[in-house]
Amino acid sequence: MNDQNYYRQVVGATEEFLGPAAERFINRQIEFHLGKSPETIKRDDIPRLKETLSAALGLLVKDKAVVAEAMHKFDLIVKD
């Protein structure tokens, strides 16, 4: 899978929970926490990104079941 596909999968998984704000949210998380351009993330970046997204989504969503479901989607991205 190429890097662009990982980025698209991450955005797609997050859109389910944040709607159209997901791409902007993901871009900021990647740039700030990973220090790289969003389109350049690799498979190895997903676990670290998952940690930061878990904390951030927890603040935004407040429903632990929703956050757990989102994190499960990130696990599936890494397994692909």
N, C-alpha and C positions, 0 to 999 in steps of 0.2 A: 504494500500500500504506500502511495506517495504521501509526502508531508501535507500537501493541500487537503487530501482526504481526511487526515487526522483532524485538521482544523475544522473542516466542514462537519465532521461527526461530533466534535465537541460542541460546536455552535448548535447543531441540530438537537443534541441531547438536552441542551440548556434551554432552547426555545420552548420546549414542552412545559417548562416551569416559569420562564420569564417572558415568554412571547417575543415581540419584536425588539425588546430591549436586550435580548440575549447576546447578539453579536457585539454590541458596544461593551457590554459587561465583560464578556470573554476577552475581548481585545485588551481592555484595561488590566484584567487579571494577568494575562500572559505578559504584557509589556512590563508591568510593575513587579510581579513576583518571579517571573522567569527571565526578565531582562532581554527579551528577544521580540522580533516581529511576529505577530500572530500566525502568519502563513508559513513560518519556518519551524513550527513545533514538530517534534518527532515522537514516536511511540514512547521513548524513554522519558519524555517530559510529562506524560499524562499522569503518572502517580503523584508527582509533586503538585501539578495543577489541580488534581483531585483534592488534595489536602487544603489548598487555599480556597477552592470553590466550596468545599464543605463548610468551612467557617463563614464565608461570605453569604452563601445561600441560607445558612442557619440564621443569620441576622435578618435577612430579607423575608424569608418564608415563615419562620417560626414553627412550622409543623415538622417534627422530627421524621415522620414517615415519608414525607415528600422529599426531604433531604436524603434520606436513606435510599429512596428510589432513584434519585438523581445520581448518587454515588455508585449504585449498581450499574447504571448505564455507562458510567466511565470505566468501570471494571470490564464491561463487555467490549468497549473500544480497545482496551489494552490486549484482550484475548484474541481479537481478530487478527 
